[in-house]
């Protein structure tokens, strides 16, 4: 530092500090504190200047003469205004481009000048970042050019054209090392002609790179020796394996064990005829035996079993790590071998489920009634009912499990879910699922009812159940026990007075022995089997568009035309039933709701 000041005579403090400490941030107070440890004088003008301390110098006069003695610096940033720089930064697409623009604008300026001229904070750090990026870019470009030269040289050497690469680098050792690394990664073997087989030394180097794993070694040879015929390739590996013991390897035993495993794996490969695997009778019996062993293996889980063939204990975790990696981002990924091209995944449920006494009791209760009710259904009505989400007319949507085919110019036609008509235009399907038991079969029925025509009340559900007796007599008639499962809504929950009255009336009129109406705990209705039926109906609703004006507009001069709207929703119901009949292929019976004036008037009384 002292020699630099003596050489310059009068120098800027910032230049001295940057020259001696290039990796540190230039701060004037820190620089002054370091420089004042020397016999120097620091004067402050437009910049901070440092010079050797001399007793015969009047530094006040020096401070006045100093600007005239120093050469004037060209201000690069004065050519661009602050507004222009701001506009250019707004047009830049990335933050890196903005940093480059600010670097050019403030080139040759100090941090204080950049702050006053352009309002740029911490300009010193940003300039250092750009300088480091330029140095790194130059190094990368130089490395790429050297690598390209080495690759070309290696390729020419492999084709029998000798090339001298010692003159292309400062060191003779580094090019040789880089050439070796480059040629081992390429598909062309070093010092090999296209029509020749590699010597044992080259194959031995490949085996070492594969860590004496013959499976990896075989795959590597397939990539490198694509030009060889299959018989020549197999003969090459056989000769190399026979001469392996004479190579003097310390890992000879490990390589031999790996080779035996590889040959046994090759022998087990089935014969392929017309793309199909062909096994002999003995092979088939052996495969069946192995399947039974593997089934037992999987059933035991973490327990280790004795593998008679290999005379060793093989754990479940070992089998898992022979499969493909589950997650490449985990540290355990390096332990997976990937020999079996399958992914092993284990379902782990219940770790985040907290104890809910109500849900626990409800689940136990439903498990008990399943055992009682589903044992024999000949004398029971096993009904699980629920209202499916309505189908809104004049709208369409795409189901997440039932995608539609779209083109780039014709995307899927969907409407916003918040689109609502001013008049009721909703068709709701009530799902009736008759559960199967050990002696009876399952039946699915959906009753489509427009909201404008039918109310969603316990009375309407009572009417629907009476109507189903004519549709499904084998499931509803001459069965003395009713086992009905519902959710806790106001139109069907057993705790509501109107539901209790209608169920009791049906129990007395039909002369039932027992009527059981059950519901799950709050939030547990999704466990009802009828929800699966609701999901199938929701999937069938996807990509269907039915207008609410099939017979004309629903409005007249006085407002809403109730008769026209009734006609339109009835036509829409018929169209929806046709779609259901096509989608479910009559697995699900779809009927239209009915009205019973006598029961409705009874409710008003």
C-alpha positions as CSV (number, residue, x, y, z in Angstrom):
1,X,0.0,0.0,0.0
2,X,2.8,2.4,0.9
3,X,4.7,1.6,-2.3
4,X,1.6,2.3,-4.4
5,X,1.2,5.7,-2.7
6,X,4.9,6.6,-3.3
7,X,4.5,5.5,-6.9
8,X,1.4,7.6,-7.6
9,X,2.4,10.6,-5.5
10,X,-1.2,11.7,-5.0
11,X,-3.9,9.1,-5.3
12,X,-7.6,8.7,-4.6
13,X,-8.4,6.9,-1.4
14,X,-10.9,4.7,-3.2
15,X,-8.4,3.6,-5.8
16,X,-5.8,2.7,-3.2
17,X,-8.3,0.7,-1.2
18,X,-9.7,-1.2,-4.2
19,X,-6.1,-2.0,-5.4
20,X,-5.1,-3.5,-2.0
21,X,-8.4,-5.0,-1.0
22,X,-10.3,-6.0,-4.2
23,X,-12.7,-8.4,-2.4
24,X,-13.9,-6.0,0.2
25,X,-16.6,-3.3,-0.1
26,X,-15.2,0.2,-0.5
27,X,-16.3,2.3,2.5
28,X,-14.6,5.6,3.0
29,X,-14.5,5.5,6.8
30,X,-12.9,2.1,6.8
31,X,-10.4,3.1,4.1
32,X,-9.4,6.2,6.0
33,X,-9.0,4.3,9.2
34,X,-6.6,1.8,7.5
35,X,-4.6,4.5,5.6
36,X,-4.0,6.7,8.7
37,X,-2.0,3.9,10.2
38,X,0.7,5.0,7.7
39,X,2.6,8.4,7.7
40,X,0.2,9.9,5.1
41,X,-2.0,12.9,4.8
42,X,-5.6,12.7,3.5
43,X,-7.2,15.8,2.1
44,X,-10.8,16.2,1.1
45,X,-11.9,18.0,-2.0
46,X,-14.3,16.6,-4.6
47,X,-12.8,13.2,-3.7
48,X,-10.6,12.0,-0.8
49,X,-6.9,12.1,-1.8
50,X,-4.0,10.5,0.0
51,X,-0.3,11.4,-0.2
52,X,2.9,11.0,1.7
53,X,3.3,13.3,4.7
54,X,6.0,15.9,4.2
55,X,6.7,18.7,6.8
56,X,7.6,21.3,4.1
57,X,4.3,21.1,2.2
58,X,1.4,23.5,2.8
59,X,-1.6,21.2,2.4
60,X,-4.1,24.1,2.2
61,X,-2.5,25.3,-1.0
62,X,-2.2,21.7,-2.2
63,X,-6.0,21.3,-1.8
64,X,-6.6,24.3,-4.1
65,X,-4.1,23.2,-6.7
66,X,-5.1,19.5,-6.7
67,X,-8.1,19.7,-9.1
68,X,-5.9,21.5,-11.7
69,X,-3.1,18.9,-11.3
70,X,-5.2,15.8,-11.9
71,X,-6.5,14.9,-15.4
72,X,-10.2,15.5,-15.9
73,X,-12.2,12.3,-16.0
74,X,-14.8,11.6,-18.6
75,X,-18.2,11.1,-17.0
76,X,-19.9,8.3,-18.9
77,X,-23.2,8.5,-17.0
78,X,-23.8,12.1,-18.0
79,X,-24.9,11.0,-21.4
80,X,-28.2,9.6,-20.1
81,X,-30.8,11.2,-18.0
82,X,-32.5,9.8,-14.9
83,X,-35.9,9.7,-16.7
84,X,-34.4,7.8,-19.7
85,X,-32.7,5.3,-17.4
86,X,-36.0,4.7,-15.6
87,X,-37.8,4.2,-18.9
88,X,-35.2,1.7,-20.1
89,X,-35.4,-0.2,-16.8
90,X,-39.2,-0.5,-17.2
91,X,-38.7,-1.9,-20.7
92,X,-36.2,-4.5,-19.5
93,X,-37.7,-7.9,-19.0
94,X,-35.4,-9.3,-16.2
95,X,-33.7,-7.9,-13.2
96,X,-30.3,-8.9,-14.7
97,X,-31.0,-6.6,-17.7
98,X,-31.8,-3.7,-15.3
99,X,-28.5,-4.2,-13.4
100,X,-26.6,-4.1,-16.7
101,X,-28.3,-0.8,-17.7
102,X,-27.5,0.8,-14.3
103,X,-23.9,-0.5,-14.6
104,X,-23.4,1.2,-18.0
105,X,-25.1,4.4,-16.7
106,X,-23.0,4.7,-13.6
107,X,-19.7,3.5,-15.1
108,X,-16.9,5.6,-13.6
109,X,-19.0,7.2,-10.9
110,X,-18.8,6.7,-7.2
111,X,-21.7,5.5,-5.0
112,X,-22.5,9.0,-3.9
113,X,-22.6,10.3,-7.5
114,X,-24.8,7.4,-8.6
115,X,-27.1,8.2,-5.7
116,X,-27.4,11.9,-6.6
117,X,-27.7,11.4,-10.3
118,X,-29.9,8.4,-10.6
119,X,-31.1,7.6,-7.1
120,X,-29.4,4.2,-7.1
121,X,-28.7,2.8,-3.7
122,X,-25.8,0.4,-2.9
123,X,-24.2,1.0,-6.3
124,X,-20.8,-0.4,-5.2
125,X,-22.2,-3.9,-4.5
126,X,-24.2,-3.9,-7.7
127,X,-21.1,-3.0,-9.7
128,X,-19.1,-5.8,-8.0
129,X,-21.9,-8.3,-8.9
130,X,-21.7,-7.3,-12.6
131,X,-17.9,-7.5,-12.6
132,X,-18.0,-10.9,-11.1
133,X,-20.6,-12.0,-13.6
134,X,-18.5,-10.8,-16.5
135,X,-15.5,-12.7,-15.1
136,X,-17.5,-15.8,-14.7
137,X,-18.9,-15.5,-18.2
138,X,-15.4,-15.2,-19.6
139,X,-14.2,-18.2,-17.7
140,X,-17.2,-20.3,-18.8
141,X,-16.7,-19.3,-22.4
142,X,-13.0,-20.2,-22.1
143,X,-13.8,-23.5,-20.6
144,X,-16.4,-24.3,-23.3
145,X,-13.9,-23.6,-26.0
146,X,-11.3,-25.7,-24.3
147,X,-13.8,-28.6,-23.9
148,X,-14.9,-28.3,-27.5
149,X,-11.2,-28.5,-28.6
150,X,-10.6,-31.5,-26.4
151,X,-13.7,-33.3,-27.7
152,X,-12.7,-32.7,-31.3
153,X,-9.2,-34.0,-30.5
154,X,-10.5,-37.1,-28.7
155,X,-12.9,-37.9,-31.6
156,X,-10.0,-37.6,-34.1
157,X,-7.8,-39.8,-32.0
158,X,-10.5,-42.4,-31.7
159,X,-10.8,-42.5,-35.5
160,X,-7.1,-43.1,-35.9
161,X,-6.0,-39.5,-36.7
162,X,-3.3,-38.6,-34.2
163,X,-3.6,-35.1,-32.7
164,X,-1.2,-33.3,-30.4
165,X,-3.0,-31.4,-27.7
166,X,0.0,-30.5,-25.6
167,X,0.4,-27.2,-27.3
168,X,-3.1,-26.1,-26.7
169,X,-2.7,-25.8,-22.9
170,X,-0.2,-24.4,-20.5
171,X,0.1,-27.8,-18.6
172,X,0.6,-31.2,-20.1
173,X,-1.1,-33.0,-17.3
174,X,-4.4,-31.1,-17.3
175,X,-5.3,-31.7,-21.0
176,X,-4.5,-35.4,-20.6
177,X,-6.9,-35.6,-17.6
178,X,-9.6,-33.6,-19.3
179,X,-9.3,-35.7,-22.4
180,X,-9.7,-38.9,-20.4
181,X,-12.8,-37.6,-18.7
182,X,-14.3,-36.4,-22.0
183,X,-13.7,-39.6,-23.9
184,X,-15.1,-41.8,-21.1
185,X,-18.4,-39.9,-21.3
186,X,-18.7,-40.1,-25.1
187,X,-20.1,-43.0,-27.0
188,X,-16.9,-43.4,-29.0
189,X,-14.2,-45.4,-27.2
190,X,-10.7,-43.9,-27.1
191,X,-8.1,-45.5,-29.4
192,X,-10.8,-47.6,-31.0
193,X,-11.7,-48.0,-34.7
194,X,-15.3,-48.4,-35.6
195,X,-14.7,-52.0,-36.9
196,X,-12.6,-53.2,-33.9
197,X,-13.4,-54.6,-30.5
198,X,-11.9,-52.8,-27.5
199,X,-9.0,-54.5,-25.7
200,X,-9.3,-56.0,-22.2
201,X,-7.7,-52.9,-20.7
202,X,-10.4,-50.6,-22.0
203,X,-13.2,-53.0,-20.8
204,X,-11.5,-53.3,-17.5
205,X,-11.6,-49.5,-17.1
206,X,-15.3,-49.5,-18.0
207,X,-15.9,-52.2,-15.3
208,X,-14.1,-50.1,-12.7
209,X,-16.2,-47.0,-13.6
210,X,-19.3,-49.2,-13.1
211,X,-18.0,-50.1,-9.6
212,X,-17.7,-53.8,-10.7
213,X,-21.5,-54.0,-11.3
214,X,-22.0,-56.2,-14.3
215,X,-25.5,-54.9,-14.9
216,X,-24.2,-51.3,-15.2
217,X,-21.2,-52.5,-17.2
218,X,-23.4,-54.4,-19.7
219,X,-25.6,-51.3,-20.2
220,X,-22.5,-49.1,-20.6
221,X,-21.0,-51.5,-23.2
222,X,-24.3,-51.4,-25.1
223,X,-24.1,-47.7,-25.4
224,X,-20.4,-47.6,-26.4
225,X,-20.4,-50.5,-28.8
226,X,-23.5,-50.0,-30.9
227,X,-21.5,-50.8,-34.1
228,X,-20.8,-54.4,-33.0
229,X,-23.0,-57.3,-34.1
230,X,-24.9,-59.2,-31.3
231,X,-22.8,-62.4,-31.6
232,X,-19.5,-60.4,-31.6
233,X,-20.7,-58.4,-28.6
234,X,-21.6,-61.5,-26.6
235,X,-18.3,-63.2,-27.5
236,X,-16.4,-60.1,-26.3
237,X,-18.1,-60.1,-22.9
238,X,-17.5,-63.9,-22.5
239,X,-13.8,-63.6,-23.3
240,X,-13.4,-60.6,-21.0
241,X,-15.1,-62.5,-18.2
242,X,-12.9,-65.5,-18.6
243,X,-9.7,-63.4,-18.6
244,X,-10.9,-61.3,-15.6
245,X,-9.3,-63.6,-13.0
246,X,-5.9,-63.1,-14.6
247,X,-6.1,-59.3,-14.4
248,X,-4.9,-59.1,-10.8
249,X,-7.8,-57.1,-9.5
250,X,-8.3,-56.7,-5.7
251,X,-12.0,-56.8,-6.3
252,X,-11.9,-60.0,-8.3
253,X,-14.3,-61.8,-6.0
254,X,-16.8,-59.0,-6.1
255,X,-16.7,-58.8,-9.9
256,X,-17.1,-62.6,-10.1
257,X,-20.2,-62.6,-7.9
258,X,-21.7,-59.8,-9.9
259,X,-21.0,-61.7,-13.2
260,X,-22.7,-64.8,-11.9
261,X,-25.8,-62.8,-10.9
262,X,-25.8,-61.2,-14.3
263,X,-25.5,-64.6,-16.2
264,X,-28.3,-66.1,-14.1
265,X,-30.5,-63.1,-14.8
266,X,-29.8,-63.5,-18.6
267,X,-30.7,-67.2,-18.4
268,X,-34.1,-66.4,-16.8
269,X,-35.1,-64.1,-19.6
270,X,-38.0,-65.7,-21.5
271,X,-38.0,-66.6,-25.2
272,X,-39.7,-64.0,-27.3
273,X,-41.8,-65.1,-30.3
274,X,-43.8,-62.4,-32.1
275,X,-43.4,-60.1,-29.2
276,X,-44.8,-62.6,-26.6
277,X,-43.0,-64.5,-23.9
278,X,-42.9,-68.2,-24.3
279,X,-42.2,-70.5,-21.2
280,X,-41.7,-74.2,-21.0
281,X,-43.7,-76.3,-18.6
282,X,-40.9,-76.5,-16.1
283,X,-40.3,-72.7,-16.4
284,X,-44.0,-72.1,-15.7
285,X,-44.0,-74.2,-12.6
286,X,-40.9,-72.4,-11.4
287,X,-42.5,-69.0,-12.1
288,X,-45.6,-70.0,-10.1
289,X,-43.4,-71.1,-7.2
290,X,-41.6,-67.7,-7.3
291,X,-45.0,-65.9,-7.4
292,X,-46.1,-67.8,-4.3
293,X,-42.8,-66.9,-2.5
294,X,-43.1,-63.3,-3.6
295,X,-46.8,-63.2,-2.3
296,X,-45.6,-64.6,1.0
297,X,-42.8,-62.1,1.0
298,X,-45.1,-59.2,0.5
299,X,-47.5,-60.5,3.2
300,X,-44.8,-60.7,5.8
301,X,-43.9,-57.0,5.3
302,X,-41.0,-56.0,7.6
303,X,-40.5,-59.5,8.9
304,X,-37.5,-61.2,7.3
305,X,-38.0,-64.6,5.7
306,X,-35.4,-67.2,4.8
307,X,-34.6,-67.3,1.1
308,X,-33.7,-70.9,0.5
309,X,-32.2,-70.3,-2.9
310,X,-29.7,-67.6,-1.8
311,X,-29.2,-68.9,1.8
312,X,-29.5,-65.4,3.3
313,X,-32.1,-63.3,4.9
314,X,-33.7,-60.7,2.6
315,X,-35.7,-57.9,4.2
316,X,-38.6,-55.9,2.9
317,X,-36.5,-52.8,2.6
318,X,-34.0,-54.5,0.4
319,X,-36.8,-55.5,-2.0
320,X,-38.0,-51.9,-2.0
321,X,-34.6,-50.5,-2.9
322,X,-34.3,-52.8,-5.9
323,X,-37.2,-50.8,-7.5
324,X,-37.2,-47.4,-9.2
325,X,-36.5,-44.4,-7.0
326,X,-39.6,-43.0,-5.3
327,X,-38.4,-39.4,-5.0
328,X,-35.1,-38.3,-6.6
329,X,-34.9,-35.3,-4.3
330,X,-34.5,-37.4,-1.2
331,X,-31.1,-38.4,0.2
332,X,-32.2,-42.1,0.2
333,X,-32.4,-42.0,-3.6
334,X,-28.8,-43.1,-4.0
335,X,-29.6,-46.4,-2.3
336,X,-32.2,-47.4,-4.9
337,X,-30.8,-49.7,-7.6
338,X,-33.6,-49.5,-10.2
339,X,-33.3,-53.1,-11.3
340,X,-37.0,-53.7,-11.3
341,X,-38.8,-51.1,-13.4
342,X,-41.6,-50.6,-10.9
343,X,-42.2,-48.1,-8.1
344,X,-42.8,-49.4,-4.6
345,X,-45.2,-47.2,-2.7
346,X,-46.7,-47.9,0.7
347,X,-50.0,-46.2,1.8
348,X,-49.5,-44.6,5.2
349,X,-52.9,-43.3,6.6
350,X,-54.1,-42.1,9.9
351,X,-51.0,-40.2,11.0
352,X,-52.7,-36.8,10.9
353,X,-56.1,-38.0,12.1
354,X,-57.0,-36.7,15.5
355,X,-59.3,-38.6,17.9
356,X,-62.9,-37.7,17.5
357,X,-65.1,-39.5,20.0
358,X,-68.3,-38.8,18.1
359,X,-66.8,-40.1,14.8
360,X,-65.2,-43.1,16.5
361,X,-68.5,-44.1,18.1
362,X,-70.4,-43.5,14.8
363,X,-68.0,-45.6,12.8
364,X,-68.2,-48.4,15.3
365,X,-72.0,-48.2,15.3
366,X,-72.2,-48.4,11.5
367,X,-69.7,-51.3,11.4
368,X,-72.1,-53.1,13.8
369,X,-75.2,-52.4,11.8
370,X,-73.4,-53.5,8.6
371,X,-72.8,-56.9,10.2
372,X,-76.5,-57.1,11.3
373,X,-78.2,-55.7,8.2
374,X,-76.1,-56.9,5.3
375,X,-76.0,-60.5,6.5
376,X,-79.4,-61.4,5.0
377,X,-81.4,-58.9,3.0
378,X,-84.4,-61.1,2.0
379,X,-86.6,-59.6,4.8
380,X,-85.1,-56.1,4.9
381,X,-85.4,-52.9,2.9
382,X,-81.7,-51.8,2.7
383,X,-82.0,-48.2,1.5
384,X,-79.4,-45.5,1.5
385,X,-80.7,-42.2,0.0
386,X,-79.3,-38.7,-0.6
387,X,-79.9,-35.7,-2.8
388,X,-77.3,-35.2,-5.4
389,X,-76.0,-31.7,-6.3
390,X,-78.4,-30.2,-8.8
391,X,-77.8,-29.8,-12.5
392,X,-78.1,-26.2,-13.5
393,X,-79.7,-25.4,-16.9
394,X,-78.1,-22.9,-19.3
395,X,-74.6,-23.9,-17.9
396,X,-72.0,-26.5,-18.6
397,X,-68.8,-27.6,-16.8
398,X,-65.8,-30.0,-17.2
399,X,-65.4,-32.7,-14.6
400,X,-61.9,-33.1,-13.2
401,X,-62.2,-36.9,-13.7
402,X,-63.9,-36.8,-17.1
403,X,-62.0,-34.6,-19.4
404,X,-63.3,-33.7,-22.8
405,X,-61.3,-33.6,-26.1
406,X,-60.3,-30.0,-27.0
407,X,-58.5,-28.4,-29.9
408,X,-56.1,-25.4,-29.8
409,X,-58.6,-23.3,-31.6
410,X,-61.7,-24.8,-29.9
411,X,-61.2,-25.0,-26.1
412,X,-63.7,-26.7,-23.8
413,X,-66.9,-24.7,-23.5
414,X,-67.6,-24.0,-19.8
415,X,-69.6,-21.3,-18.0
416,X,-69.0,-19.5,-14.8
417,X,-70.4,-21.2,-11.7
418,X,-71.9,-18.0,-10.4
419,X,-74.2,-17.7,-13.4
420,X,-77.7,-17.9,-12.1
421,X,-81.0,-17.3,-13.9
422,X,-83.6,-15.0,-12.3
423,X,-86.0,-17.9,-12.3
424,X,-85.5,-21.4,-10.8
425,X,-83.8,-23.6,-13.4
426,X,-82.3,-26.4,-11.4
427,X,-82.8,-30.2,-11.9
428,X,-82.0,-32.2,-8.9
429,X,-81.5,-36.0,-8.8
430,X,-82.4,-37.9,-5.7
431,X,-80.2,-41.0,-5.4
432,X,-81.8,-44.2,-4.0
433,X,-79.2,-46.9,-3.4
434,X,-80.5,-50.3,-2.4
435,X,-77.5,-52.0,-0.7
436,X,-76.5,-55.4,-1.6
437,X,-76.2,-58.2,1.0
438,X,-75.0,-61.8,1.0
439,X,-78.4,-62.9,-0.3
440,X,-79.7,-59.9,-2.4
441,X,-78.3,-57.7,-5.2
442,X,-77.7,-54.0,-5.4
443,X,-80.1,-51.6,-7.2
444,X,-79.6,-47.9,-8.1
445,X,-82.4,-45.5,-8.9
446,X,-82.3,-41.8,-9.6
447,X,-85.4,-39.6,-9.5
448,X,-85.0,-36.3,-11.4
449,X,-87.1,-33.4,-10.1
450,X,-87.1,-29.8,-11.1
451,X,-87.0,-27.4,-8.2
452,X,-89.7,-25.3,-9.7
453,X,-92.1,-28.2,-9.8
454,X,-91.2,-30.3,-6.8
455,X,-90.3,-29.2,-3.3
456,X,-87.4,-30.6,-1.4
457,X,-89.3,-31.7,1.7
458,X,-89.8,-35.0,3.7
459,X,-93.3,-35.2,2.2
460,X,-92.0,-35.3,-1.4
461,X,-89.5,-38.0,-0.4
462,X,-92.3,-40.0,1.1
463,X,-94.2,-39.7,-2.2
464,X,-91.1,-40.8,-4.1
465,X,-90.7,-43.9,-2.0
466,X,-94.3,-44.9,-2.6
467,X,-93.7,-44.5,-6.3
468,X,-90.6,-46.7,-6.2
469,X,-92.7,-49.6,-4.9
470,X,-94.2,-49.9,-8.3
471,X,-90.8,-49.7,-10.0
472,X,-88.9,-52.0,-7.7
473,X,-91.4,-54.3,-5.9
474,X,-88.7,-56.9,-5.1
475,X,-86.8,-54.4,-3.0
476,X,-89.7,-52.7,-1.2
477,X,-92.8,-54.9,-1.0
478,X,-93.3,-57.7,1.5
479,X,-90.3,-56.8,3.6
480,X,-91.2,-56.4,7.3
481,X,-88.0,-54.5,8.3
482,X,-86.9,-51.1,7.0
483,X,-83.2,-50.2,7.3
484,X,-82.8,-46.6,6.0
485,X,-79.6,-44.7,6.0
486,X,-79.7,-40.9,5.5
487,X,-77.7,-37.8,6.3
488,X,-78.8,-35.3,8.9
489,X,-80.4,-32.7,6.6
490,X,-83.7,-31.1,7.5
491,X,-85.6,-33.0,4.8
492,X,-84.5,-36.5,5.9
493,X,-82.7,-36.4,9.3
494,X,-84.4,-38.7,11.9
495,X,-84.3,-35.9,14.5
496,X,-86.9,-33.8,12.7
497,X,-90.6,-34.0,13.6
498,X,-92.0,-34.2,10.1
499,X,-89.6,-37.1,9.2
500,X,-90.5,-38.9,12.4
501,X,-94.2,-38.6,11.6
502,X,-94.0,-39.9,8.0
503,X,-91.7,-42.8,8.9
504,X,-94.1,-43.7,11.8
505,X,-97.1,-43.5,9.4
506,X,-95.4,-45.8,6.9
507,X,-94.4,-48.2,9.6
508,X,-98.1,-48.5,10.7
509,X,-99.7,-48.5,7.3
510,X,-97.2,-51.1,5.9
511,X,-97.4,-53.2,9.1
512,X,-93.7,-53.2,9.6
513,X,-92.0,-55.2,12.4
514,X,-89.1,-52.8,12.7
515,X,-88.1,-49.4,11.2
516,X,-84.5,-48.2,11.7
517,X,-83.4,-44.8,10.4
518,X,-79.8,-44.0,11.0
519,X,-77.5,-41.2,10.3
520,X,-73.7,-40.7,10.7
521,X,-71.9,-38.1,12.8
522,X,-71.5,-34.5,11.7
523,X,-69.1,-34.4,8.8
524,X,-69.2,-38.2,8.3
525,X,-71.9,-38.4,5.6
526,X,-69.2,-38.8,2.9
527,X,-68.8,-42.4,4.2
528,X,-72.2,-43.4,3.0
529,X,-72.1,-45.7,-0.1
530,X,-74.7,-43.5,-1.8
531,X,-72.0,-40.8,-2.2
532,X,-70.3,-42.9,-4.8
533,X,-73.5,-43.0,-6.8
534,X,-73.7,-39.2,-6.5
535,X,-70.1,-38.9,-7.8
536,X,-71.0,-41.0,-10.8
537,X,-74.0,-38.8,-11.6
538,X,-71.9,-35.7,-11.2
539,X,-69.4,-37.1,-13.7
540,X,-72.3,-37.8,-16.1
541,X,-73.4,-34.2,-15.8
542,X,-70.1,-33.0,-17.2
543,X,-70.0,-31.4,-20.7
544,X,-73.8,-31.4,-20.9
545,X,-75.6,-28.2,-21.9
546,X,-79.4,-28.1,-21.7
547,X,-81.1,-24.7,-22.2
548,X,-84.1,-23.7,-20.1
549,X,-85.9,-22.3,-23.2
550,X,-86.5,-25.5,-25.2
551,X,-90.2,-24.5,-25.8
552,X,-89.7,-20.8,-25.9
553,X,-89.0,-17.9,-23.5
554,X,-90.1,-18.1,-19.9
555,X,-91.2,-14.5,-19.6
556,X,-94.2,-12.6,-20.9
557,X,-95.4,-9.1,-20.6
558,X,-96.4,-9.5,-17.0
559,X,-93.2,-11.2,-15.9
560,X,-92.4,-14.9,-15.4
561,X,-94.6,-17.3,-17.3
562,X,-95.1,-20.2,-14.8
563,X,-96.8,-22.5,-17.4
564,X,-94.0,-22.0,-20.0
565,X,-91.3,-22.6,-17.3
566,X,-93.0,-25.8,-16.2
567,X,-93.1,-27.0,-19.8
568,X,-89.4,-26.1,-20.3
569,X,-88.1,-27.8,-17.2
570,X,-90.2,-31.0,-18.0
571,X,-88.6,-31.1,-21.5
572,X,-85.1,-30.5,-20.0
573,X,-85.8,-33.4,-17.5
574,X,-86.6,-35.7,-20.4
575,X,-83.4,-34.7,-22.2
576,X,-81.3,-35.3,-19.1
577,X,-82.9,-38.7,-18.6
578,X,-81.8,-39.6,-22.2
579,X,-78.2,-38.6,-21.4
580,X,-78.3,-40.7,-18.3
581,X,-79.7,-43.7,-20.1
582,X,-76.8,-43.5,-22.6
583,X,-74.0,-42.9,-20.1
584,X,-75.0,-45.6,-17.5
585,X,-76.3,-48.1,-20.1
586,X,-79.3,-48.9,-17.8
587,X,-77.1,-49.8,-14.8
588,X,-78.7,-46.8,-13.1
589,X,-82.5,-46.5,-13.6
590,X,-83.6,-42.8,-14.1
591,X,-87.2,-41.9,-13.5
592,X,-89.1,-38.6,-13.2
593,X,-90.6,-37.4,-10.0
594,X,-94.4,-37.6,-9.4
595,X,-96.9,-35.7,-7.3
596,X,-99.5,-36.9,-4.9
597,X,-102.0,-34.2,-4.0
598,X,-103.6,-36.2,-1.2
599,X,-100.4,-36.5,0.7
600,X,-99.5,-32.8,0.1
601,X,-102.9,-31.7,1.4
602,X,-102.5,-33.9,4.5
603,X,-99.3,-32.0,5.4
604,X,-101.2,-28.7,5.4
605,X,-103.8,-30.1,7.8
